[in-house]
Amino acid sequence: MNEQVILITGTSRGIGESLARTFLSRGFKVVGCSRSEPQWLDTTAATDNYTHFCLDVRDETQTRKIFAVIKQKYGRLDALINNAGIASMNHALLTPFDKVKEIFAVNTLSTFLFCREAARIMRLHQSGRIINFATVAVPLKLEGEAAYAASKAAVVSLTEILAREFAAFGITVNAVAPTPIKTALLRGVPEEKLNLLIARQAIRRYGTFEDVINVIDFFLQNKSDFVTGQTICLGGV
């Protein structure tokens, strides 16, 4: 799998940073993007294999430039991981409509946009892996996360439909749904609420970056070419 080209969104911190570091250490050509420059680039020796774009994933014009560069520089794209996302953990009556639109734009619309543009390159080689990010908030129907869960439920549906549309091109489309992981996304969420959520899991602990990477590794394997349209929820949810 070395020398493959992988695009990861939201690589400035958290899960995205962990994914970028992991695949760089394995010899991948990694393309990342976020709204700001990742600070971790100063601490890794693999920067020659990393290309970063500072942009808003909701911007179609900027996004299409990423894929133009990938096509020109590498001539191929082997995998896409749609990690970028935002959340709003609030009662529906207290959630501004502008925030709802922002959540759907970042979580759902950008996922569609990146999937579409990635597939246009992947189909040239009749091969590719697309992995989207869902959330256990969908099957658990978590109160206080209506907009966030709904945006990710749309990602699950998108994953299932694109799996069928892209199958003829040798492209698989799957999703991973993490349980709570101690990242900036959970900052400000009361510990009591998180403990109640974890108590609803079969395996009652926080998720880790390694848990997520394990599922992504499975989807990326050549042997997984018969697995598509699936969402794996972590923690036994």
C-alpha positions as CSV (number, residue, x, y, z in Angstrom):
1,M,0.0,0.0,0.0
2,N,3.1,2.2,0.2
3,E,3.4,5.1,-2.4
4,Q,-0.4,5.3,-2.6
5,V,-2.0,8.8,-2.6
6,I,-4.5,9.5,0.2
7,L,-6.5,12.7,0.8
8,I,-7.6,13.4,4.3
9,T,-9.8,16.4,5.3
10,G,-9.5,18.2,8.6
11,T,-5.8,17.4,9.3
12,S,-4.9,20.3,11.5
13,R,-5.6,18.4,14.7
14,G,-7.4,15.6,16.4
15,I,-8.3,12.5,14.4
16,G,-7.2,14.1,11.2
17,E,-3.8,14.8,12.5
18,S,-3.5,11.3,13.8
19,L,-4.5,9.9,10.4
20,A,-2.1,12.1,8.5
21,R,0.8,11.1,10.8
22,T,-0.1,7.5,10.6
23,F,-0.2,7.3,6.8
24,L,2.9,9.4,6.4
25,S,4.8,7.0,8.7
26,R,3.7,4.2,6.3
27,G,5.1,5.9,3.2
28,F,1.9,7.2,1.7
29,K,1.7,10.4,-0.2
30,V,-0.7,12.4,2.0
31,V,-2.7,15.4,0.9
32,G,-4.5,17.2,3.8
33,C,-6.6,20.3,4.2
34,S,-8.0,22.4,7.0
35,R,-8.8,26.1,7.7
36,S,-5.4,26.7,9.3
37,E,-1.9,25.4,8.9
38,P,-1.2,22.3,11.0
39,Q,1.3,23.0,13.8
40,W,2.4,19.4,13.9
41,L,4.2,19.7,10.5
42,D,7.1,21.3,12.4
43,T,7.6,18.1,14.4
44,T,7.6,15.4,11.7
45,A,10.3,14.4,9.2
46,A,7.8,13.2,6.6
47,T,6.8,16.6,5.3
48,D,8.2,15.9,1.9
49,N,5.4,13.4,1.4
50,Y,2.7,15.8,2.7
51,T,0.9,18.5,0.8
52,H,-1.5,20.9,2.7
53,F,-4.2,23.2,1.5
54,C,-5.7,25.9,3.7
55,L,-9.4,26.2,2.7
56,D,-13.0,25.9,3.8
57,V,-14.3,22.4,2.8
58,R,-17.7,24.0,1.9
59,D,-16.1,26.0,-0.9
60,E,-16.6,24.2,-4.2
61,T,-14.1,26.3,-6.1
62,Q,-11.3,25.8,-3.6
63,T,-12.1,22.2,-3.2
64,R,-11.9,21.5,-6.9
65,K,-8.4,23.0,-7.0
66,I,-7.2,20.3,-4.6
67,F,-8.2,17.6,-7.0
68,A,-6.7,19.5,-9.9
69,V,-3.4,19.5,-8.1
70,I,-3.7,15.9,-7.1
71,K,-4.4,14.9,-10.7
72,Q,-1.5,17.0,-12.1
73,K,1.0,16.0,-9.4
74,Y,0.2,12.3,-8.9
75,G,-2.1,11.3,-11.7
76,R,-4.1,9.2,-9.3
77,L,-6.0,9.2,-6.0
78,D,-6.2,5.9,-4.1
79,A,-8.1,6.9,-1.0
80,L,-10.2,9.7,0.5
81,I,-11.0,10.0,4.2
82,N,-13.7,12.6,4.9
83,N,-12.8,13.5,8.5
84,A,-13.6,17.2,8.7
85,G,-16.7,18.0,10.7
86,I,-18.2,20.2,13.3
87,A,-20.8,19.6,16.1
88,S,-23.4,21.6,18.1
89,M,-24.5,19.9,21.2
90,N,-27.6,21.9,22.2
91,H,-31.3,21.5,22.5
92,A,-33.1,22.1,19.3
93,L,-35.0,25.1,20.7
94,L,-31.7,26.7,21.6
95,T,-29.9,26.0,18.3
96,P,-29.7,29.0,15.9
97,F,-30.7,28.2,12.3
98,D,-27.4,29.6,11.0
99,K,-25.6,27.0,13.1
100,V,-27.8,24.2,11.6
101,K,-27.0,25.4,8.1
102,E,-23.3,25.5,9.0
103,I,-23.3,21.9,10.4
104,F,-25.0,20.5,7.3
105,A,-22.7,22.4,5.0
106,V,-19.5,21.2,6.7
107,N,-20.6,17.6,7.6
108,T,-22.9,16.7,4.7
109,L,-22.4,18.9,1.7
110,S,-18.6,18.9,1.9
111,T,-18.7,15.1,2.1
112,F,-20.7,14.9,-1.0
113,L,-18.4,17.4,-2.8
114,F,-15.2,15.5,-1.9
115,C,-16.7,12.1,-2.7
116,R,-17.8,13.4,-6.2
117,E,-14.5,14.9,-7.0
118,A,-12.5,12.0,-5.7
119,A,-14.5,9.5,-7.7
120,R,-13.8,11.5,-10.9
121,I,-10.1,10.7,-10.5
122,M,-10.4,7.2,-9.0
123,R,-12.5,5.9,-11.9
124,L,-9.6,6.6,-14.3
125,H,-7.8,3.7,-12.7
126,Q,-11.0,1.7,-11.8
127,S,-10.0,1.6,-8.2
128,G,-10.4,3.6,-5.0
129,R,-11.5,3.7,-1.4
130,I,-13.7,6.4,0.1
131,I,-14.2,6.4,3.9
132,N,-16.7,8.9,5.5
133,F,-17.2,9.8,9.1
134,A,-20.6,9.1,10.8
135,T,-21.3,9.1,14.5
136,V,-22.9,6.9,17.2
137,A,-25.2,9.8,17.9
138,V,-27.2,8.5,14.9
139,P,-28.2,5.0,16.2
140,L,-28.3,6.3,19.8
141,K,-30.7,9.1,18.8
142,L,-29.0,11.4,21.3
143,E,-31.0,14.3,22.7
144,G,-29.3,17.7,22.3
145,E,-27.6,16.7,19.1
146,A,-30.4,17.0,16.6
147,A,-28.6,19.0,13.9
148,Y,-25.3,17.1,14.3
149,A,-26.9,13.6,14.3
150,A,-29.2,14.5,11.3
151,S,-26.2,15.8,9.3
152,K,-24.3,12.5,10.0
153,A,-27.4,10.4,9.3
154,A,-27.4,12.0,5.8
155,V,-23.7,11.0,5.5
156,V,-24.7,7.4,6.2
157,S,-27.4,7.5,3.5
158,L,-25.0,9.2,1.1
159,T,-22.4,6.5,1.8
160,E,-24.9,3.7,1.0
161,I,-26.1,5.3,-2.2
162,L,-22.7,6.3,-3.5
163,A,-21.5,2.8,-2.8
164,R,-23.9,1.6,-5.5
165,E,-23.2,4.5,-7.9
166,F,-19.4,4.1,-7.7
167,A,-19.2,0.3,-7.6
168,A,-18.9,0.1,-11.4
169,F,-15.7,2.2,-11.1
170,G,-14.1,-0.2,-8.6
171,I,-14.6,2.3,-5.8
172,T,-15.8,1.3,-2.4
173,V,-17.6,3.7,-0.1
174,N,-17.9,3.0,3.6
175,A,-18.1,4.9,6.9
176,V,-16.9,4.7,10.5
177,A,-18.9,5.9,13.4
178,P,-16.7,6.7,16.4
179,T,-17.8,6.8,20.0
180,P,-16.6,9.8,22.1
181,I,-12.9,10.4,21.6
182,K,-11.0,13.0,23.7
183,T,-10.5,15.6,21.1
184,A,-11.4,19.3,20.8
185,L,-14.8,18.4,19.5
186,L,-15.8,17.4,23.0
187,R,-14.5,20.5,24.6
188,G,-17.2,22.0,26.7
189,V,-19.3,18.9,26.9
190,P,-20.1,18.0,30.5
191,E,-18.3,15.0,31.8
192,E,-21.6,13.7,33.2
193,K,-23.2,13.6,29.8
194,L,-20.2,11.8,28.3
195,N,-20.3,9.2,31.0
196,L,-24.0,8.6,30.4
197,L,-23.2,8.1,26.7
198,I,-20.4,5.7,27.3
199,A,-22.6,3.7,29.6
200,R,-24.9,3.0,26.6
201,Q,-22.0,1.2,24.8
202,A,-21.3,-2.5,25.1
203,I,-17.7,-1.7,25.7
204,R,-17.7,1.2,28.2
205,R,-14.7,3.3,27.5
206,Y,-13.7,6.3,25.4
207,G,-12.7,5.5,21.9
208,T,-9.1,6.1,20.7
209,F,-7.4,7.2,17.5
210,E,-6.1,3.6,17.2
211,D,-9.7,2.3,17.3
212,V,-10.7,4.5,14.3
213,I,-7.5,3.7,12.3
214,N,-8.1,0.0,12.8
215,V,-11.5,0.3,11.0
216,I,-10.1,2.5,8.3
217,D,-7.2,0.0,7.7
218,F,-9.8,-2.7,7.2
219,F,-11.7,-0.6,4.6
220,L,-8.5,0.2,2.8
221,Q,-7.2,-3.3,2.3
222,N,-7.2,-4.7,-1.2
223,K,-9.0,-7.8,0.3
224,S,-11.9,-5.5,1.3
225,D,-12.9,-4.8,-2.3
226,F,-16.2,-6.7,-1.7
227,V,-17.1,-4.5,1.3
228,T,-19.0,-1.3,0.4
229,G,-22.0,0.7,1.7
230,Q,-21.3,-0.2,5.3
231,T,-21.1,1.9,8.5
232,I,-19.2,0.4,11.4
233,C,-20.1,1.8,14.8
234,L,-17.5,1.5,17.4
235,G,-18.0,0.5,21.0
236,G,-20.7,-2.1,20.4
237,V,-23.4,0.5,19.7
